Amino acid sequence: MRAVRVRWLARARRQKAKGSEKSQEAETGMSLVSYTDDQRSHPLEVIERIAAGNNWSFERASDDEITLLVSGKWSDYQVSYTWMCDIEALHLACAFDLRVPERRRPEVQKLISMINEQMWVGHFDLWTKEGLVMYRNALVLAGGVEASGKQCEALLGTALDACERNFPAYQFVVWAGRPAREALDAAMFETSGEA
């Protein structure tokens, strides 16, 4: 029933968008966006193909959610993609295996703030209930735009790069008890020292 409602809502949005495009076209003589009204493929099908092509474990929890397990240099990453039909966005959440104890959370929050200041896309969050650090980003596919393999790979690559680059800083704060600034400086020094 939910899938039918989701499809109905998506179709209604496309028709509404098409109607506003026609009124825009009537006013200006040109359309701002050109797309077909055909049923687009589901963005998670693209993610599924990428996961299968890389031999990554994945599970499709529902029509609108898939979770991948990806091994990195510092940690294994659980990457969850969620298709958010109401805002036509593919949301990515990437968590790594690092539980933040209650006593270290204020310093981790400082570290997150410092890291986020340096990022152009995406951001880190601390999910306080679970004590998990998570990277989040989204790919907006408004107006019937389809997700391409390159877009989805770039979204995943950005997430993994951010996690790999900053994981040591989180470890310094959580396990070594270092202040956020010192941990970030040490992690960036080590990262820039590799060839």
C-alpha positions in Angstrom: 0.0 0.0 0.0 2.8 2.4 0.9 4.6 1.7 -2.5 1.3 2.5 -4.3 1.0 5.8 -2.4 4.6 6.7 -3.0 4.2 6.1 -6.7 0.9 8.1 -6.7 2.6 11.0 -4.9 5.6 10.9 -7.3 3.2 11.0 -10.3 1.2 13.8 -8.8 4.4 15.8 -8.2 5.6 15.2 -11.8 2.2 16.3 -13.2 2.3 19.4 -11.0 5.8 20.1 -12.1 4.9 19.6 -15.7 2.0 22.0 -15.3 4.2 24.7 -13.7 6.7 24.1 -16.6 3.9 24.7 -19.1 2.9 27.9 -17.3 6.6 29.0 -17.2 6.9 28.1 -20.9 3.8 30.1 -21.7 5.1 33.1 -19.8 8.7 33.1 -21.1 8.5 31.0 -24.3 11.0 28.5 -22.9 11.1 25.7 -20.4 13.6 25.7 -17.6 13.8 21.9 -17.3 13.2 19.3 -20.0 12.4 15.8 -19.0 10.1 13.0 -20.0 7.1 11.9 -18.0 8.1 8.2 -18.2 8.5 6.2 -15.1 12.1 6.6 -13.9 14.2 3.8 -12.5 14.6 3.6 -8.8 17.9 5.2 -7.6 18.6 2.3 -5.3 18.8 0.0 -8.3 21.9 2.0 -9.3 23.4 1.5 -5.8 22.6 -2.2 -5.9 24.5 -2.6 -9.2 27.5 -0.7 -7.8 27.6 -2.9 -4.7 27.3 -6.1 -6.8 30.0 -4.9 -9.2 32.4 -4.4 -6.3 31.4 -7.6 -4.4 30.3 -5.6 -1.4 27.8 -7.2 1.0 24.4 -5.4 0.8 20.9 -5.8 2.1 17.8 -4.2 0.7 15.8 -3.5 3.9 12.8 -2.0 2.0 12.0 -0.6 -1.4 13.5 2.7 -0.3 16.5 1.6 1.7 19.7 -0.3 1.1 22.7 -0.9 3.3 26.2 -1.7 2.1 29.3 -2.9 4.0 32.5 -1.4 2.7 36.0 -2.1 4.1 38.3 0.8 4.4 41.9 1.3 5.7 40.8 2.3 9.2 37.4 0.7 9.6 34.6 -1.1 8.0 31.8 1.3 7.0 28.1 0.7 7.1 26.7 2.8 4.3 22.9 3.3 4.2 21.1 4.8 1.2 17.5 5.9 1.6 15.4 7.2 -1.2 13.3 10.1 0.1 10.5 10.3 -2.4 8.8 13.3 -0.8 11.8 15.5 -1.4 13.2 13.5 -4.4 16.6 13.0 -2.7 18.9 10.0 -2.3 20.2 10.3 1.3 23.5 8.6 2.3 24.5 7.9 5.9 27.9 6.3 6.6 28.8 5.1 10.0 31.9 3.5 11.3 32.5 1.2 14.3 33.4 3.8 16.9 31.1 4.2 19.9 31.6 7.5 21.7 31.4 7.2 25.5 29.3 9.8 27.3 32.3 11.5 28.9 34.0 12.1 25.4 31.0 13.4 23.6 31.5 17.2 24.2 35.1 16.9 22.8 33.8 14.8 19.8 31.2 17.6 19.2 34.0 20.1 19.0 36.0 17.9 16.6 32.9 17.4 14.4 32.5 21.2 14.3 36.1 21.7 13.3 35.9 19.0 10.6 32.6 20.3 9.2 34.1 23.8 8.8 36.6 22.3 6.4 34.2 20.3 4.3 32.5 21.5 1.1 29.9 18.8 0.8 28.4 16.5 3.4 28.8 16.7 7.1 29.5 14.7 10.2 26.9 14.2 13.0 27.0 12.6 16.4 23.9 10.5 17.0 23.8 10.9 20.8 21.3 8.1 21.5 23.6 5.5 20.0 26.9 7.4 20.5 27.8 7.0 16.8 29.6 9.4 14.5 28.1 9.4 11.1 28.8 11.1 7.8 25.7 12.3 5.9 25.1 13.7 2.4 22.3 13.7 -0.2 21.9 13.6 -3.9 18.9 15.8 -5.0 17.1 14.3 -8.0 14.2 16.8 -8.3 12.0 17.0 -11.3 12.4 13.4 -12.5 16.2 13.4 -12.8 17.6 9.9 -12.7 20.6 8.9 -10.6 23.6 7.9 -12.7 26.3 5.4 -11.7 28.9 8.2 -11.7 26.8 10.4 -9.4 26.2 7.5 -6.9 29.9 6.5 -7.0 30.9 10.2 -6.4 28.5 10.3 -3.4 30.0 7.2 -2.0 33.6 8.1 -2.7 33.1 11.5 -1.0 31.7 9.7 2.1 34.5 7.1 2.3 37.2 9.8 1.7 35.8 12.0 4.5 35.6 9.0 6.9 39.0 7.6 6.1 40.6 11.1 6.4 39.1 11.9 9.7 38.8 8.5 11.5 42.2 8.8 13.2 41.2 12.2 14.7 38.0 10.6 16.2 40.2 7.8 17.6 42.6 10.3 19.2 39.7 12.1 20.9 37.8 9.0 22.0 40.5 6.5 22.9 43.6 8.6 23.5 41.6 11.4 25.4 43.2 14.1 23.3 41.6 17.6 22.8 39.8 18.1 19.5 42.3 20.6 18.0 45.3 18.4 18.9 43.6 15.3 17.5 42.7 17.0 14.2 46.2 18.5 13.7 47.8 15.1 14.5 45.5 13.3 12.1 46.1 15.8 9.3 49.8 15.6 9.8 49.8 11.8 9.6 47.6 11.9 6.5 49.7 14.5 4.7 52.8 12.5 5.6 51.9 9.5 3.5 53.2 9.1 0.0 
